[in-house]
Each structure stands twice: as C-alpha cells, then as structure tokens.
Amino acid sequence: MAVWIQAQQLQGDALHQMQSLYGQHFPIEIKCVQLCPHVCLSKCLCCVFVHETHVLLVLQSTYDRCPLELVRCIKHILYTEQRLVREATNSSSPVGGMMDSMSQKYQQINQAFEELRLLTQDTENDLRKLQHNQEYFIIQYQESLRIQAQLTSLATLPPADRQLREPALLSKRATVEAWLTREANTLQKYRLDLAEKHQKTLQLLRKQQTIILDDELIQWKRRQQLAGNGGPPEGGLDILQSWCEKLAETIWQNRQQIRRAEHLRQQLPIPGPIEELLNELNSTITDIISALVTSTFIIEKQPPQVLKTQTKFAATVRLLVGGKLNVHMNPPQVKATIISEQQAKALLKNENTRNDSSGEILNNNCVMEYHQTTGTLSAHFRNMSLKRIKRSDRRGAESVTEEKFTILFESQFSVGSNELVFQVKTLSLPVVVIVHGSQDNNATATVLWDNAFAEPGRVPFLVPDKVLWPQLCDAINMKYKAEVQSNRGLSEENLVFLAQKAFSSSSNNPDDYRSMTMTWSQFNRESLPGRNFTFWQWFDGVMELTKKHLKPHWNDGAILGFVNKQQAQDMLMSKPNGTFLLRFSDSEIGGITIAWVAENPNKRMVWNLMPYTTKDFSIRSLADRISDLNHLLFLYPDRPKDEVFSKYYTPPLCNLSECGCLLSVSCGRSDSMLDTDGDFDLDDTMDVARHVEELLRRPVESQWGGQQS
C-alpha cells in the first residue's frame, strides 16, 4: 500500500493522470476496500460495507467472463502508478533538473493541445454560423426565384393588372437581389476566414505532431534500442498514446469540418479562390493523419535481436491511435516477415521488393486485439519460430554473425467508414540469426555495436566503423551492469585496464585514451596480440562468468577483476604474506585467478593460481575454494578472508575438528603446488579444492565409514 499512499499525494498533471486510470471498468474505491469480519457493526460501518460490497459486485459482473482482462487492467494501473510516483520522487533527487525539464515539456505539449481544442471549437462555431447563414441565403434565393416567376406570369394578365402589380414586384426583386449580392460576398468572406483559421490550426497540428512523433516517439524508440544493451527500460507508452489519441481526435474533427465546408461550397458555388483553398486543406489534413497513423504503428516488444533458428520467440506490435479511430471495429491482421538489410533499404526507398523474404517464420500472422480497460490495440505474436534463413553474399571479412536482418510487420486497415485505407509497416531493431549457441557471443557483439552507435534516420543498418573510446566505454559499462545485474559498474581504473588491453598500451592515464578511437575490427574481428580471441570475446567471457558465479562477490567489491599480472604483483608485494586478490585471467576466456603473496625459501613472491572457469565453479563455489586454501589470509588490501567470504561458505557436512580427514588432506602439499613461474600447474598437481571436490563426489557413507566403524 506504500505506493498507493504516495500516489494519493501526487499533484498537478501527475494526479490527473493517476485519477484517469480509474472509472466504471475499475472503480477507485477498490483500492480502499479492506473487509474485516471483526469490526464493530455500527450503522456507519454497515453503510460503508454495503457500498464496498456493491463496488465488488460491479467488478465481478464486469470481469466474470474475462478474468485475464482484470489482470491486464490491474497490471496497467499498478505500473502507471509506480511510474508516476517514481517520477515525482525523482524530481527531488539530483536528476530533478531533468525531471523538471520533462515536466515543462509535457506542460507545453498540453498547452498546445488546449490551444488546438479552442481553435477547433472556434472553427466549429464559425462553420455552424456559416451553415446557418447559407441556409438563410438559399431561402432568400428561392424567394427571388419565386418573385421572378411572378413577374414572368404577369405577361398573361391584362395591362391594367400588370401595371398595378409589376412595380411592387420589381422593387421587391431589386431588394432581394441586392441582399443576395451583399450576402454572397459575406458568405465568401466567411468561407475564406474559416479556411484561414483551418490553415492556422493545421500549422499548429503539424508542429504538435512533429514534437510528438519526431521527438518524443523517436526518443522512446532510442531508449528501447538502448534497453537492448542493458539501458534503463524505455518506459510505458501510455503518455505517448494519450497524446497521439488527442492528435487523432483533433485531426479527425478538423477533417470533418473541412469536408463539411466543401459540402457547403458544392451546395452553393460562389466564384472565388475557396475551391482551391479547400482542396489544399483537404490534402494537408489527409497527409497529417496518414503520417500519424503510419508512425504510430510501432513494436512495443521487440523480438530477440540474437535470433536462433528453430527456437520460439515473441513480439508485440501496437497501433497507438487504433482505439480512437475505431480500427478495432474491424480488427486488422498483422503479418511478420524476416527480410535482409538490402531488402530493408529497398523498402524504405519504396522500391518494389516483390514481397521477397529472407526466411520462413512459423505462426507469423496475428489479429490485433483491443483491450478496453487499457485502450490499447495490439497484436501479440507469442509462438513465432524461424524455420529457415536465406543468407546473402557476405562482404570482405564479414562473418555470418555480422549479417543483419529485420522483422517486417505489416498490416492494412481503413478508418472513417472506409474513407481512408492505410497500409502500415514497421521494422524491428536489427536481428542477427544464429544456428548454434556457439555463435551467440559474436552475434551479441554485432547487436551491441548497432544498438549503441546507430544514428536516428539512418539507412538500414549503417553504423560507424569506428567510435571514440569513451563512447564504447559507456556501451560496455551499460551492458556489464545489465548482464551482471549490479549497480556496481566499471570504474575508471577498470576502463583504463580495458583500454590497455584494447590498444596494447601501458599508460595508466585515462586522458590518454579519451580521444582514441576503436574500430569494429579491433572490437570483434581481430584477435588481441598473442591471443586467439578478440577484445569483445574476452570481455563477454568475463561478463558471463561474473553473471553466473561471481555476482555477489562483485557486488561486495571483493573482486578487483580488471588487473593484470604485473599490477597484481606490484599491489601485493607491499602487503603481509597471505594477502590475495582476484583478477580476471588474461590468457583464458571466462577465467578468474587468485594472486597472493607468500614467502619462498629465498624471497617473497607473488603466486598466481591457474584460472577457474564456469566448469570449476559448477563443482565448487569461489567462496568455498578460497576457504579451502589455508595460505590465503587477507583479501587485498587487508580484510580477513572469512570476514568477506564466510557468509557464502557451504555449511560443512560434519565437525571437521572431530574427523580430521579433510584437515589431513589439506596439509603438507602447499609448496609443491607452486611452480617457479608463480603459477599452479594443475596438470601435475592438485590443489586443496580438488581434493575437497573429490571427497564431495563420494557418498557420505564411504567418506566417513572407516571412522564410524
């Protein structure tokens, strides 16, 4: 209830947004219902009970046959309330300035909508006035025709009668014709004034639509793209949809007004420029609504950007103006097709692609559904599967995991009693198709680079071949935090280490790397010097290892990680014997090693354990391995190891002090496990952890049976 309490304290536009979530479909009283069988049944409480019971019965009758709709409704309300509360809370935080800026922008948009509403109401009043005056004009015109008919009929009368009646009719005709001439000019002026007002409205509509579609919606799509790299969620579409619906409603009202003005002109043609003006207005308003409809057909949930064949995947497309334009009255069908980068380019150039595709997707048709409680019109593709893929000829050194495809979603529907028919299309973010899990690493690199460095309005799917090192740092730091699910990202020291690795440099100064650029080839095409893997492959291995086995230790700050062998030696030599640190292996993908300082018969040395990998940690955890190694005493710089790792130790199977089996195993072999290069050679010797693993593999009875007997 904490969020609900905070939601009730919202103010201004946020409060109005929160209140608009509730209605007959979900009364706000539901949030306050707390039935208790032990309350004192006073008259007041009984009245409250009756009211609350009525509210619950209304809710039951609404959703009795469609409980999933109730789930969607509640989920939508809770999500929106949390977002509004979060935004209100953030406004008082260090990012409050940004939130204030957003609030000002939203206020400007809402003010523009209010201005459009007033302009539309004004032209509606003018149109009604014009219609009333024109109807009276037609009545008077009919009167002039009647007078003319009477004058014509005078020819059949005797001269005396004709002379008696003709002057009055001529005078009346002159008066009516003079009035008609004046009124025709007035009507023409009314029409021109109305057209000018419509021009002003359409100019403001275009401006408002540009802000919403070219700024706000494009920014939402960019956030969605960065979310694919682990950036913050792109946020809901509710505000954008409400704006787009207001646009649709205002555009449609003005379109109907322009059509009514054209009908009045056809009903009473008056020579002048109004016909050309109305044609121009009608063309403009049609362009505006076409741009709105085609731009608001979007992908709410993107398909996976690394797409494996023969694997089920999902996606959701949504039409933000579908409910307002009553598209759901005849639900359209959406089709999904996979196309190549070249086909996507041709599509955006409006070239004839002959309905080509680059593969076959199963379950690729879906009917759009309208959810009345949320007002959304969307198509949920839940069980698509890429059956086969047709690859194009690769360029130069490009590998299959660098080839980009996209999912094309397309549909057709009409609005306004089939007045306008729209063919809408939208492309997913680039996808890389793989056929084996071993390709996932390199495919992810392609997606990461594309998501991070794609520019708005690009030709599909061009990205720069090289980027500044700080830009790449932002991208990999975002990815690292998301993959490891940690607020502890990469520090400046970590990024300097990565720069040294990427550029084969020894400089420890971050400023030396700020203007350096890294090419795609350096990132994931060329192997690091002296290695058989690329920079990305090494970094991705670190992420995978940390995500699967080291996350709590990384979050605790126990893993320095990004430290090379020489740096580890320099750091440890000034520390007491038994001080150790954890660093990621330079020589092995997805490995972590323990470096520690110890006394050699001749001198103190820093030793390095052979790297542990996922395979090792699937047998025994890092904390347990550190616990097993008695010569490790202090985590760098000076923290007792048990203070750091004991909460992660696996509880012992028995009291070790009573059964010295494990203790006897761990004694007397530490010297033989250290080689002259400072590394453990696991091919020749086994460390204590290996002995413990062997014991743990045996049945408990066989481990302790000899002592029990």
ChimeraX attribute file (.defattr): number of C-alpha atoms within 10 A of each C-alpha:
attribute: neighborCount
match mode: 1-to-1
recipient: residues
	/A:1	8
	/A:2	6
	/A:3	15
	/A:4	14
	/A:5	10
	/A:6	16
	/A:7	22
	/A:8	13
	/A:9	12
	/A:10	18
	/A:11	12
	/A:12	7
	/A:13	14
	/A:14	19
	/A:15	16
	/A:16	11
	/A:17	17
	/A:18	20
	/A:19	14
	/A:20	11
	/A:21	20
	/A:22	16
	/A:23	11
	/A:24	11
	/A:25	16
	/A:26	21
	/A:27	14
	/A:28	15
	/A:29	13
	/A:30	14
	/A:31	10
	/A:32	10
	/A:33	15
	/A:34	8
	/A:35	11
	/A:36	8
	/A:37	6
	/A:38	6
	/A:39	9
	/A:40	10
	/A:41	11
	/A:42	9
	/A:43	9
	/A:44	9
	/A:45	12
	/A:46	13
	/A:47	12
	/A:48	14
	/A:49	17
	/A:50	11
	/A:51	14
	/A:52	18
	/A:53	15
	/A:54	12
	/A:55	18
	/A:56	17
	/A:57	12
	/A:58	16
	/A:59	17
	/A:60	14
	/A:61	10
	/A:62	16
	/A:63	15
	/A:64	13
	/A:65	9
	/A:66	11
	/A:67	12
	/A:68	11
	/A:69	17
	/A:70	18
	/A:71	12
	/A:72	14
	/A:73	21
	/A:74	16
	/A:75	13
	/A:76	16
	/A:77	19
	/A:78	16
	/A:79	14
	/A:80	20
	/A:81	24
	/A:82	16
	/A:83	17
	/A:84	21
	/A:85	23
	/A:86	14
	/A:87	18
	/A:88	20
	/A:89	14
	/A:90	16
	/A:91	18
	/A:92	12
	/A:93	12
	/A:94	9
	/A:95	10
	/A:96	15
	/A:97	13
	/A:98	13
	/A:99	18
	/A:100	16
	/A:101	12
	/A:102	14
	/A:103	16
	/A:104	12
	/A:105	13
	/A:106	15
	/A:107	13
	/A:108	13
	/A:109	17
	/A:110	16
	/A:111	12
	/A:112	16
	/A:113	19
	/A:114	12
	/A:115	14
	/A:116	22
	/A:117	16
	/A:118	13
	/A:119	19
	/A:120	20
	/A:121	14
	/A:122	15
	/A:123	21
	/A:124	17
	/A:125	12
	/A:126	17
	/A:127	20
	/A:128	15
	/A:129	13
	/A:130	21
	/A:131	16
	/A:132	11
	/A:133	17
	/A:134	20
	/A:135	15
	/A:136	13
	/A:137	18
	/A:138	14
	/A:139	12
	/A:140	16
	/A:141	16
	/A:142	12
	/A:143	16
	/A:144	19
	/A:145	13
	/A:146	13
	/A:147	17
	/A:148	15
	/A:149	11
	/A:150	15
	/A:151	17
	/A:152	11
	/A:153	11
	/A:154	15
	/A:155	12
	/A:156	9
	/A:157	11
	/A:158	9
	/A:159	10
	/A:160	8
	/A:161	12
	/A:162	15
	/A:163	12
	/A:164	10
	/A:165	14
	/A:166	16
	/A:167	12
	/A:168	11
	/A:169	15
	/A:170	15
	/A:171	11
	/A:172	16
	/A:173	19
	/A:174	13
	/A:175	13
	/A:176	17
	/A:177	16
	/A:178	12
	/A:179	15
	/A:180	18
	/A:181	12
	/A:182	11
	/A:183	16
	/A:184	19
	/A:185	13
	/A:186	15
	/A:187	21
	/A:188	19
	/A:189	14
	/A:190	17
	/A:191	24
	/A:192	18
	/A:193	14
	/A:194	21
	/A:195	20
	/A:196	15
	/A:197	17
	/A:198	23
	/A:199	18
	/A:200	14
	/A:201	22
	/A:202	21
	/A:203	13
	/A:204	17
	/A:205	20
	/A:206	20
	/A:207	12
	/A:208	21
	/A:209	22
	/A:210	15
	/A:211	15
	/A:212	20
	/A:213	19
	/A:214	12
	/A:215	12
	/A:216	14
	/A:217	20
	/A:218	16
	/A:219	15
	/A:220	18
	/A:221	18
	/A:222	18
	/A:223	18
	/A:224	23
	/A:225	24
	/A:226	23
	/A:227	19
	/A:228	22
	/A:229	25
	/A:230	20
	/A:231	18
	/A:232	13
	/A:233	13
	/A:234	17
	/A:235	14
	/A:236	14
	/A:237	15
	/A:238	16
	/A:239	13
	/A:240	17
	/A:241	22
	/A:242	15
	/A:243	22
	/A:244	26
	/A:245	19
	/A:246	18
	/A:247	24
	/A:248	22
	/A:249	16
	/A:250	21
	/A:251	23
	/A:252	18
	/A:253	16
	/A:254	23
	/A:255	21
	/A:256	15
	/A:257	20
	/A:258	22
	/A:259	16
	/A:260	15
	/A:261	22
	/A:262	20
	/A:263	12
	/A:264	17
	/A:265	19
	/A:266	11
	/A:267	12
	/A:268	15
	/A:269	14
	/A:270	14
	/A:271	10
	/A:272	10
	/A:273	11
	/A:274	19
	/A:275	18
	/A:276	10
	/A:277	17
	/A:278	21
	/A:279	13
	/A:280	14
	/A:281	21
	/A:282	19
	/A:283	12
	/A:284	17
	/A:285	22
	/A:286	16
	/A:287	12
	/A:288	18
	/A:289	20
	/A:290	16
	/A:291	15
	/A:292	22
	/A:293	19
	/A:294	16
	/A:295	20
	/A:296	20
	/A:297	22
	/A:298	22
	/A:299	21
	/A:300	20
	/A:301	15
	/A:302	20
	/A:303	20
	/A:304	17
	/A:305	23
	/A:306	22
	/A:307	20
	/A:308	22
	/A:309	18
	/A:310	14
	/A:311	12
	/A:312	15
	/A:313	16
	/A:314	14
	/A:315	19
	/A:316	18
	/A:317	23
	/A:318	21
	/A:319	24
	/A:320	27
	/A:321	27
	/A:322	27
	/A:323	19
	/A:324	20
	/A:325	17
	/A:326	16
	/A:327	19
	/A:328	19
	/A:329	11
	/A:330	11
	/A:331	18
	/A:332	19
	/A:333	15
	/A:334	22
	/A:335	19
	/A:336	23
	/A:337	21
	/A:338	25
	/A:339	24
	/A:340	26
	/A:341	21
	/A:342	15
	/A:343	21
	/A:344	22
	/A:345	15
	/A:346	15
	/A:347	18
	/A:348	12
	/A:349	10
	/A:350	9
	/A:351	11
	/A:352	10
	/A:353	13
	/A:354	6
	/A:355	9
	/A:356	12
	/A:357	17
	/A:358	19
	/A:359	16
	/A:360	18
	/A:361	20
	/A:362	15
	/A:363	15
	/A:364	18
	/A:365	19
	/A:366	19
	/A:367	15
	/A:368	25
	/A:369	17
	/A:370	21
	/A:371	15
	/A:372	12
	/A:373	19
	/A:374	18
	/A:375	17
	/A:376	22
	/A:377	24
	/A:378	26
	/A:379	24
	/A:380	18
	/A:381	22
	/A:382	14
	/A:383	13
	/A:384	19
	/A:385	19
	/A:386	21
	/A:387	14
	/A:388	16
	/A:389	19
	/A:390	12
	/A:391	15
	/A:392	12
	/A:393	9
	/A:394	11
	/A:395	9
	/A:396	6
	/A:397	9
	/A:398	12
	/A:399	12
	/A:400	17
	/A:401	20
	/A:402	21
	/A:403	22
	/A:404	24
	/A:405	28
	/A:406	25
	/A:407	25
	/A:408	20
	/A:409	22
	/A:410	18
	/A:411	19
	/A:412	14
	/A:413	16
	/A:414	16
	/A:415	16
	/A:416	11
	/A:417	8
	/A:418	9
	/A:419	7
	/A:420	12
	/A:421	13
	/A:422	14
	/A:423	12
	/A:424	19
	/A:425	19
	/A:426	19
	/A:427	22
	/A:428	22
	/A:429	25
	/A:430	25
	/A:431	28
	/A:432	24
	/A:433	26
	/A:434	19
	/A:435	14
	/A:436	9
	/A:437	9
	/A:438	9
	/A:439	16
	/A:440	17
	/A:441	16
	/A:442	23
	/A:443	24
	/A:444	21
	/A:445	20
	/A:446	22
	/A:447	22
	/A:448	21
	/A:449	22
	/A:450	22
	/A:451	23
	/A:452	22
	/A:453	18
	/A:454	18
	/A:455	14
	/A:456	10
	/A:457	7
	/A:458	9
	/A:459	16
	/A:460	22
	/A:461	19
	/A:462	12
	/A:463	17
	/A:464	12
	/A:465	12
	/A:466	17
	/A:467	17
	/A:468	14
	/A:469	19
	/A:470	17
	/A:471	14
	/A:472	19
	/A:473	17
	/A:474	14
	/A:475	20
	/A:476	22
	/A:477	20
	/A:478	20
	/A:479	22
	/A:480	25
	/A:481	19
	/A:482	20
	/A:483	18
	/A:484	23
	/A:485	15
	/A:486	14
	/A:487	10
	/A:488	14
	/A:489	18
	/A:490	18
	/A:491	11
	/A:492	12
	/A:493	15
	/A:494	16
	/A:495	20
	/A:496	24
	/A:497	20
	/A:498	19
	/A:499	24
	/A:500	16
	/A:501	16
	/A:502	18
	/A:503	16
	/A:504	11
	/A:505	14
	/A:506	11
	/A:507	13
	/A:508	13
	/A:509	11
	/A:510	14
	/A:511	10
	/A:512	12
	/A:513	19
	/A:514	13
	/A:515	10
	/A:516	14
	/A:517	17
	/A:518	18
	/A:519	15
	/A:520	17
	/A:521	15
	/A:522	17
	/A:523	20
	/A:524	21
	/A:525	19
	/A:526	16
	/A:527	17
	/A:528	20
	/A:529	13
	/A:530	7
	/A:531	13
	/A:532	13
	/A:533	17
	/A:534	21
	/A:535	21
	/A:536	22
	/A:537	22
	/A:538	23
	/A:539	16
	/A:540	22
	/A:541	19
	/A:542	24
	/A:543	20
	/A:544	19
	/A:545	22
	/A:546	25
	/A:547	19
	/A:548	13
	/A:549	17
	/A:550	22
	/A:551	19
	/A:552	16
	/A:553	17
	/A:554	18
	/A:555	15
	/A:556	11
	/A:557	12
	/A:558	18
	/A:559	22
	/A:560	16
	/A:561	20
	/A:562	21
	/A:563	22
	/A:564	15
	/A:565	16
	/A:566	9
	/A:567	10
	/A:568	24
	/A:569	19
	/A:570	11
	/A:571	18
	/A:572	23
	/A:573	16
	/A:574	11
	/A:575	17
	/A:576	18
	/A:577	19
	/A:578	22
	/A:579	26
	/A:580	30
	/A:581	24
	/A:582	21
	/A:583	21
	/A:584	27
	/A:585	25
	/A:586	18
	/A:587	13
	/A:588	18
	/A:589	21
	/A:590	22
	/A:591	23
	/A:592	25
	/A:593	20
	/A:594	22
	/A:595	25
	/A:596	30
	/A:597	26
	/A:598	21
	/A:599	12
	/A:600	11
	/A:601	8
	/A:602	6
	/A:603	7
	/A:604	13
	/A:605	19
	/A:606	25
	/A:607	23
	/A:608	25
	/A:609	21
	/A:610	19
	/A:611	21
	/A:612	19
	/A:613	19
	/A:614	19
	/A:615	10
	/A:616	16
	/A:617	17
	/A:618	11
	/A:619	13
	/A:620	17
	/A:621	18
	/A:622	21
	/A:623	20
	/A:624	18
	/A:625	20
	/A:626	21
	/A:627	21
	/A:628	19
	/A:629	14
	/A:630	13
	/A:631	16
	/A:632	21
	/A:633	20
	/A:634	21
	/A:635	21
	/A:636	23
	/A:637	14
	/A:638	13
	/A:639	14
	/A:640	16
	/A:641	20
	/A:642	16
	/A:643	10
	/A:644	16
	/A:645	19
	/A:646	15
	/A:647	10
	/A:648	15
	/A:649	15
	/A:650	12
	/A:651	9
	/A:652	7
	/A:653	8
	/A:654	9
	/A:655	8
	/A:656	11
	/A:657	9
	/A:658	7
	/A:659	13
	/A:660	11
	/A:661	14
	/A:662	15
	/A:663	11
	/A:664	9
	/A:665	12
	/A:666	17
	/A:667	10
	/A:668	8
	/A:669	13
	/A:670	14
	/A:671	9
	/A:672	13
	/A:673	17
	/A:674	18
	/A:675	13
	/A:676	8
	/A:677	11
	/A:678	17
	/A:679	18
	/A:680	20
	/A:681	16
	/A:682	13
	/A:683	6
	/A:684	8
	/A:685	13
	/A:686	15
	/A:687	21
	/A:688	21
	/A:689	20
	/A:690	17
	/A:691	14
	/A:692	17
	/A:693	14
	/A:694	10
	/A:695	15
	/A:696	14
	/A:697	10
	/A:698	10
	/A:699	10
	/A:700	11
	/A:701	9
	/A:702	10
	/A:703	14
	/A:704	13
	/A:705	10
	/A:706	8
	/A:707	10
	/A:708	8
	/A:709	5
